[in-house]
Amino acid sequence: MVFIRFVLAIANHLDLEVEQMDIKNAFLNGELKELVYIQQLPSFEIQGNL
C-alpha cells in the first residue's frame, strides 16, 4: 500500500495522468469443465502427514 501511495504521489507531482482498471481473477475461483488429476511430488511429502 505504501508503494502505491508513493507512485501516486510522484504521478501527482509530475502532473501525470493515472488510470484505474478493474481486473477480475476469475481463473482463481472458476469452475473447471473437465476433471483434473493431481499427484503430489515426493519432494513435498512429509512422512506421517497426509
PyMOL Python script that loads the backbone (N, CA, C, O; Angstrom):
from pymol import cmd

cmd.read_pdbstr("""\
ATOM      1  N   MET A   1       0.827  -1.181   0.000  1.00  0.00           N
ATOM      2  CA  MET A   1       0.000   0.000   0.000  1.00  0.00           C
ATOM      3  C   MET A   1       0.875   1.249   0.000  1.00  0.00           C
ATOM      4  O   MET A   1       0.544   2.246  -0.643  1.00  0.00           O
ATOM      5  N   VAL A   2       1.978   1.193   0.715  1.00  0.00           N
ATOM      6  CA  VAL A   2       2.872   2.346   0.779  1.00  0.00           C
ATOM      7  C   VAL A   2       3.451   2.640  -0.599  1.00  0.00           C
ATOM      8  O   VAL A   2       3.577   3.801  -0.990  1.00  0.00           O
ATOM      9  N   PHE A   3       3.804   1.588  -1.335  1.00  0.00           N
ATOM     10  CA  PHE A   3       4.381   1.773  -2.662  1.00  0.00           C
ATOM     11  C   PHE A   3       3.381   2.428  -3.610  1.00  0.00           C
ATOM     12  O   PHE A   3       3.744   3.305  -4.394  1.00  0.00           O
ATOM     13  N   ILE A   4       2.121   1.999  -3.535  1.00  0.00           N
ATOM     14  CA  ILE A   4       1.092   2.581  -4.406  1.00  0.00           C
ATOM     15  C   ILE A   4       0.916   4.062  -4.095  1.00  0.00           C
ATOM     16  O   ILE A   4       0.809   4.879  -5.009  1.00  0.00           O
ATOM     17  N   ARG A   5       0.886   4.411  -2.820  1.00  0.00           N
ATOM     18  CA  ARG A   5       0.760   5.826  -2.442  1.00  0.00           C
ATOM     19  C   ARG A   5       1.965   6.630  -2.928  1.00  0.00           C
ATOM     20  O   ARG A   5       1.824   7.773  -3.363  1.00  0.00           O
ATOM     21  N   PHE A   6       3.140   6.026  -2.851  1.00  0.00           N
ATOM     22  CA  PHE A   6       4.362   6.688  -3.308  1.00  0.00           C
ATOM     23  C   PHE A   6       4.296   6.970  -4.804  1.00  0.00           C
ATOM     24  O   PHE A   6       4.603   8.076  -5.248  1.00  0.00           O
ATOM     25  N   VAL A   7       3.893   5.961  -5.581  1.00  0.00           N
ATOM     26  CA  VAL A   7       3.789   6.126  -7.035  1.00  0.00           C
ATOM     27  C   VAL A   7       2.743   7.177  -7.378  1.00  0.00           C
ATOM     28  O   VAL A   7       2.961   7.998  -8.269  1.00  0.00           O
ATOM     29  N   LEU A   8       1.608   7.161  -6.682  1.00  0.00           N
ATOM     30  CA  LEU A   8       0.574   8.169  -6.938  1.00  0.00           C
ATOM     31  C   LEU A   8       1.054   9.569  -6.576  1.00  0.00           C
ATOM     32  O   LEU A   8       0.714  10.532  -7.263  1.00  0.00           O
ATOM     33  N   ALA A   9       1.833   9.695  -5.519  1.00  0.00           N
ATOM     34  CA  ALA A   9       2.373  11.000  -5.138  1.00  0.00           C
ATOM     35  C   ALA A   9       3.339  11.521  -6.195  1.00  0.00           C
ATOM     36  O   ALA A   9       3.321  12.709  -6.518  1.00  0.00           O
ATOM     37  N   ILE A  10       4.178  10.646  -6.736  1.00  0.00           N
ATOM     38  CA  ILE A  10       5.105  11.055  -7.797  1.00  0.00           C
ATOM     39  C   ILE A  10       4.329  11.444  -9.048  1.00  0.00           C
ATOM     40  O   ILE A  10       4.647  12.446  -9.689  1.00  0.00           O
ATOM     41  N   ALA A  11       3.314  10.660  -9.400  1.00  0.00           N
ATOM     42  CA  ALA A  11       2.492  10.979 -10.573  1.00  0.00           C
ATOM     43  C   ALA A  11       1.811  12.324 -10.398  1.00  0.00           C
ATOM     44  O   ALA A  11       1.722  13.101 -11.348  1.00  0.00           O
ATOM     45  N   ASN A  12       1.334  12.606  -9.204  1.00  0.00           N
ATOM     46  CA  ASN A  12       0.702  13.894  -8.929  1.00  0.00           C
ATOM     47  C   ASN A  12       1.715  15.025  -9.026  1.00  0.00           C
ATOM     48  O   ASN A  12       1.422  16.076  -9.596  1.00  0.00           O
ATOM     49  N   HIS A  13       2.889  14.816  -8.479  1.00  0.00           N
ATOM     50  CA  HIS A  13       3.938  15.836  -8.505  1.00  0.00           C
ATOM     51  C   HIS A  13       4.375  16.153  -9.935  1.00  0.00           C
ATOM     52  O   HIS A  13       4.627  17.311 -10.268  1.00  0.00           O
ATOM     53  N   LEU A  14       4.463  15.134 -10.771  1.00  0.00           N
ATOM     54  CA  LEU A  14       4.885  15.321 -12.162  1.00  0.00           C
ATOM     55  C   LEU A  14       3.710  15.646 -13.088  1.00  0.00           C
ATOM     56  O   LEU A  14       3.881  15.745 -14.303  1.00  0.00           O
ATOM     57  N   ASP A  15       2.512  15.811 -12.506  1.00  0.00           N
ATOM     58  CA  ASP A  15       1.301  16.145 -13.255  1.00  0.00           C
ATOM     59  C   ASP A  15       1.020  15.103 -14.341  1.00  0.00           C
ATOM     60  O   ASP A  15       0.671  15.451 -15.469  1.00  0.00           O
ATOM     61  N   LEU A  16       1.175  13.827 -13.991  1.00  0.00           N
ATOM     62  CA  LEU A  16       0.909  12.730 -14.919  1.00  0.00           C
ATOM     63  C   LEU A  16      -0.532  12.251 -14.763  1.00  0.00           C
ATOM     64  O   LEU A  16      -1.142  12.412 -13.707  1.00  0.00           O
ATOM     65  N   GLU A  17      -1.063  11.661 -15.829  1.00  0.00           N
ATOM     66  CA  GLU A  17      -2.403  11.083 -15.761  1.00  0.00           C
ATOM     67  C   GLU A  17      -2.301   9.660 -15.222  1.00  0.00           C
ATOM     68  O   GLU A  17      -1.402   8.904 -15.589  1.00  0.00           O
ATOM     69  N   VAL A  18      -3.225   9.316 -14.359  1.00  0.00           N
ATOM     70  CA  VAL A  18      -3.272   7.980 -13.776  1.00  0.00           C
ATOM     71  C   VAL A  18      -4.621   7.369 -14.132  1.00  0.00           C
ATOM     72  O   VAL A  18      -5.661   8.006 -13.962  1.00  0.00           O
ATOM     73  N   GLU A  19      -4.603   6.133 -14.626  1.00  0.00           N
ATOM     74  CA  GLU A  19      -5.836   5.438 -14.970  1.00  0.00           C
ATOM     75  C   GLU A  19      -6.046   4.264 -14.029  1.00  0.00           C
ATOM     76  O   GLU A  19      -5.088   3.660 -13.545  1.00  0.00           O
ATOM     77  N   GLN A  20      -7.294   3.953 -13.778  1.00  0.00           N
ATOM     78  CA  GLN A  20      -7.647   2.846 -12.899  1.00  0.00           C
ATOM     79  C   GLN A  20      -8.298   1.751 -13.722  1.00  0.00           C
ATOM     80  O   GLN A  20      -9.095   2.025 -14.619  1.00  0.00           O
ATOM     81  N   MET A  21      -7.953   0.502 -13.410  1.00  0.00           N
ATOM     82  CA  MET A  21      -8.554  -0.642 -14.089  1.00  0.00           C
ATOM     83  C   MET A  21      -9.034  -1.643 -13.046  1.00  0.00           C
ATOM     84  O   MET A  21      -8.471  -1.745 -11.956  1.00  0.00           O
ATOM     85  N   ASP A  22     -10.064  -2.364 -13.392  1.00  0.00           N
ATOM     86  CA  ASP A  22     -10.571  -3.438 -12.545  1.00  0.00           C
ATOM     87  C   ASP A  22     -10.296  -4.752 -13.257  1.00  0.00           C
ATOM     88  O   ASP A  22     -10.869  -5.022 -14.313  1.00  0.00           O
ATOM     89  N   ILE A  23      -9.427  -5.565 -12.687  1.00  0.00           N
ATOM     90  CA  ILE A  23      -9.049  -6.833 -13.302  1.00  0.00           C
ATOM     91  C   ILE A  23      -9.635  -7.955 -12.461  1.00  0.00           C
ATOM     92  O   ILE A  23      -9.363  -8.052 -11.265  1.00  0.00           O
ATOM     93  N   LYS A  24     -10.430  -8.791 -13.085  1.00  0.00           N
ATOM     94  CA  LYS A  24     -11.034  -9.915 -12.365  1.00  0.00           C
ATOM     95  C   LYS A  24     -10.114 -11.127 -12.453  1.00  0.00           C
ATOM     96  O   LYS A  24      -9.536 -11.418 -13.500  1.00  0.00           O
ATOM     97  N   ASN A  25      -9.998 -11.806 -11.358  1.00  0.00           N
ATOM     98  CA  ASN A  25      -9.182 -13.021 -11.299  1.00  0.00           C
ATOM     99  C   ASN A  25     -10.088 -14.242 -11.305  1.00  0.00           C
ATOM    100  O   ASN A  25     -10.040 -15.066 -10.391  1.00  0.00           O
ATOM    101  N   ALA A  26     -10.900 -14.354 -12.322  1.00  0.00           N
ATOM    102  CA  ALA A  26     -11.872 -15.445 -12.402  1.00  0.00           C
ATOM    103  C   ALA A  26     -11.195 -16.807 -12.431  1.00  0.00           C
ATOM    104  O   ALA A  26     -11.756 -17.789 -11.945  1.00  0.00           O
ATOM    105  N   PHE A  27     -10.005 -16.874 -12.991  1.00  0.00           N
ATOM    106  CA  PHE A  27      -9.328 -18.164 -13.091  1.00  0.00           C
ATOM    107  C   PHE A  27      -8.968 -18.736 -11.731  1.00  0.00           C
ATOM    108  O   PHE A  27      -8.751 -19.942 -11.612  1.00  0.00           O
ATOM    109  N   LEU A  28      -8.901 -17.905 -10.709  1.00  0.00           N
ATOM    110  CA  LEU A  28      -8.554 -18.402  -9.382  1.00  0.00           C
ATOM    111  C   LEU A  28      -9.697 -19.178  -8.744  1.00  0.00           C
ATOM    112  O   LEU A  28      -9.466 -20.138  -8.009  1.00  0.00           O
ATOM    113  N   ASN A  29     -10.930 -18.764  -9.023  1.00  0.00           N
ATOM    114  CA  ASN A  29     -12.081 -19.381  -8.385  1.00  0.00           C
ATOM    115  C   ASN A  29     -13.064 -19.976  -9.380  1.00  0.00           C
ATOM    116  O   ASN A  29     -14.162 -20.378  -8.994  1.00  0.00           O
ATOM    117  N   GLY A  30     -12.702 -20.039 -10.627  1.00  0.00           N
ATOM    118  CA  GLY A  30     -13.605 -20.548 -11.648  1.00  0.00           C
ATOM    119  C   GLY A  30     -13.774 -22.057 -11.566  1.00  0.00           C
ATOM    120  O   GLY A  30     -12.911 -22.766 -11.047  1.00  0.00           O
ATOM    121  N   GLU A  31     -14.893 -22.536 -12.083  1.00  0.00           N
ATOM    122  CA  GLU A  31     -15.150 -23.973 -12.107  1.00  0.00           C
ATOM    123  C   GLU A  31     -14.566 -24.570 -13.377  1.00  0.00           C
ATOM    124  O   GLU A  31     -14.682 -24.000 -14.462  1.00  0.00           O
ATOM    125  N   LEU A  32     -13.934 -25.731 -13.221  1.00  0.00           N
ATOM    126  CA  LEU A  32     -13.347 -26.419 -14.363  1.00  0.00           C
ATOM    127  C   LEU A  32     -14.415 -27.219 -15.091  1.00  0.00           C
ATOM    128  O   LEU A  32     -15.351 -27.727 -14.475  1.00  0.00           O
ATOM    129  N   LYS A  33     -14.269 -27.327 -16.395  1.00  0.00           N
ATOM    130  CA  LYS A  33     -15.226 -28.071 -17.209  1.00  0.00           C
ATOM    131  C   LYS A  33     -14.831 -29.542 -17.352  1.00  0.00           C
ATOM    132  O   LYS A  33     -15.631 -30.354 -17.817  1.00  0.00           O
ATOM    133  N   GLU A  34     -13.618 -29.886 -16.963  1.00  0.00           N
ATOM    134  CA  GLU A  34     -13.164 -31.263 -17.067  1.00  0.00           C
ATOM    135  C   GLU A  34     -12.479 -31.667 -15.761  1.00  0.00           C
ATOM    136  O   GLU A  34     -12.085 -30.818 -14.962  1.00  0.00           O
ATOM    137  N   LEU A  35     -12.346 -32.976 -15.562  1.00  0.00           N
ATOM    138  CA  LEU A  35     -11.672 -33.476 -14.367  1.00  0.00           C
ATOM    139  C   LEU A  35     -10.168 -33.275 -14.488  1.00  0.00           C
ATOM    140  O   LEU A  35      -9.591 -33.446 -15.562  1.00  0.00           O
ATOM    141  N   VAL A  36      -9.545 -32.912 -13.380  1.00  0.00           N
ATOM    142  CA  VAL A  36      -8.096 -32.734 -13.344  1.00  0.00           C
ATOM    143  C   VAL A  36      -7.557 -33.624 -12.229  1.00  0.00           C
ATOM    144  O   VAL A  36      -8.008 -33.544 -11.087  1.00  0.00           O
ATOM    145  N   TYR A  37      -6.604 -34.461 -12.566  1.00  0.00           N
ATOM    146  CA  TYR A  37      -5.996 -35.359 -11.592  1.00  0.00           C
ATOM    147  C   TYR A  37      -4.614 -34.821 -11.229  1.00  0.00           C
ATOM    148  O   TYR A  37      -3.802 -34.502 -12.098  1.00  0.00           O
ATOM    149  N   ILE A  38      -4.369 -34.728  -9.922  1.00  0.00           N
ATOM    150  CA  ILE A  38      -3.112 -34.150  -9.442  1.00  0.00           C
ATOM    151  C   ILE A  38      -2.460 -35.142  -8.482  1.00  0.00           C
ATOM    152  O   ILE A  38      -3.138 -35.781  -7.678  1.00  0.00           O
ATOM    153  N   GLN A  39      -1.145 -35.261  -8.575  1.00  0.00           N
ATOM    154  CA  GLN A  39      -0.399 -36.113  -7.660  1.00  0.00           C
ATOM    155  C   GLN A  39       0.706 -35.265  -7.031  1.00  0.00           C
ATOM    156  O   GLN A  39       1.424 -34.545  -7.724  1.00  0.00           O
ATOM    157  N   GLN A  40       0.827 -35.364  -5.709  1.00  0.00           N
ATOM    158  CA  GLN A  40       1.832 -34.585  -5.005  1.00  0.00           C
ATOM    159  C   GLN A  40       3.224 -35.124  -5.302  1.00  0.00           C
ATOM    160  O   GLN A  40       3.433 -36.337  -5.345  1.00  0.00           O
ATOM    161  N   LEU A  41       4.167 -34.221  -5.506  1.00  0.00           N
ATOM    162  CA  LEU A  41       5.547 -34.615  -5.763  1.00  0.00           C
ATOM    163  C   LEU A  41       6.170 -35.210  -4.505  1.00  0.00           C
ATOM    164  O   LEU A  41       5.918 -34.718  -3.405  1.00  0.00           O
ATOM    165  N   PRO A  42       6.975 -36.255  -4.645  1.00  0.00           N
ATOM    166  CA  PRO A  42       7.602 -36.888  -3.476  1.00  0.00           C
ATOM    167  C   PRO A  42       8.441 -35.914  -2.645  1.00  0.00           C
ATOM    168  O   PRO A  42       8.530 -36.069  -1.427  1.00  0.00           O
ATOM    169  N   SER A  43       9.044 -34.937  -3.267  1.00  0.00           N
ATOM    170  CA  SER A  43       9.895 -33.995  -2.535  1.00  0.00           C
ATOM    171  C   SER A  43       9.097 -33.084  -1.608  1.00  0.00           C
ATOM    172  O   SER A  43       9.680 -32.441  -0.735  1.00  0.00           O
ATOM    173  N   PHE A  44       7.759 -33.011  -1.777  1.00  0.00           N
ATOM    174  CA  PHE A  44       6.924 -32.168  -0.926  1.00  0.00           C
ATOM    175  C   PHE A  44       6.169 -32.964   0.129  1.00  0.00           C
ATOM    176  O   PHE A  44       5.391 -32.396   0.896  1.00  0.00           O
ATOM    177  N   GLU A  45       6.390 -34.261   0.174  1.00  0.00           N
ATOM    178  CA  GLU A  45       5.698 -35.093   1.146  1.00  0.00           C
ATOM    179  C   GLU A  45       6.466 -35.120   2.462  1.00  0.00           C
ATOM    180  O   GLU A  45       7.695 -35.189   2.479  1.00  0.00           O
ATOM    181  N   ILE A  46       5.720 -35.065   3.560  1.00  0.00           N
ATOM    182  CA  ILE A  46       6.307 -35.169   4.895  1.00  0.00           C
ATOM    183  C   ILE A  46       5.807 -36.473   5.498  1.00  0.00           C
ATOM    184  O   ILE A  46       4.601 -36.711   5.553  1.00  0.00           O
ATOM    185  N   GLN A  47       6.725 -37.315   5.949  1.00  0.00           N
ATOM    186  CA  GLN A  47       6.358 -38.620   6.487  1.00  0.00           C
ATOM    187  C   GLN A  47       5.435 -38.457   7.690  1.00  0.00           C
ATOM    188  O   GLN A  47       5.699 -37.648   8.579  1.00  0.00           O
ATOM    189  N   GLY A  48       4.351 -39.230   7.712  1.00  0.00           N
ATOM    190  CA  GLY A  48       3.414 -39.188   8.830  1.00  0.00           C
ATOM    191  C   GLY A  48       2.275 -38.212   8.629  1.00  0.00           C
ATOM    192  O   GLY A  48       1.350 -38.186   9.441  1.00  0.00           O
ATOM    193  N   ASN A  49       2.307 -37.422   7.595  1.00  0.00           N
ATOM    194  CA  ASN A  49       1.236 -36.462   7.313  1.00  0.00           C
ATOM    195  C   ASN A  49       0.622 -36.764   5.959  1.00  0.00           C
ATOM    196  O   ASN A  49       1.274 -37.332   5.083  1.00  0.00           O
ATOM    197  N   LEU A  50      -0.623 -36.384   5.795  1.00  0.00           N
ATOM    198  CA  LEU A  50      -1.280 -36.570   4.501  1.00  0.00           C
ATOM    199  C   LEU A  50      -0.926 -35.441   3.570  1.00  0.00           C
ATOM    200  O   LEU A  50      -1.383 -35.417   2.427  1.00  0.00           O
TER     201      LEU A  50
END
""", "prot")
cmd.dss("prot")
cmd.show_as("cartoon", "prot")
cmd.util.cbc("prot")
cmd.orient("prot")
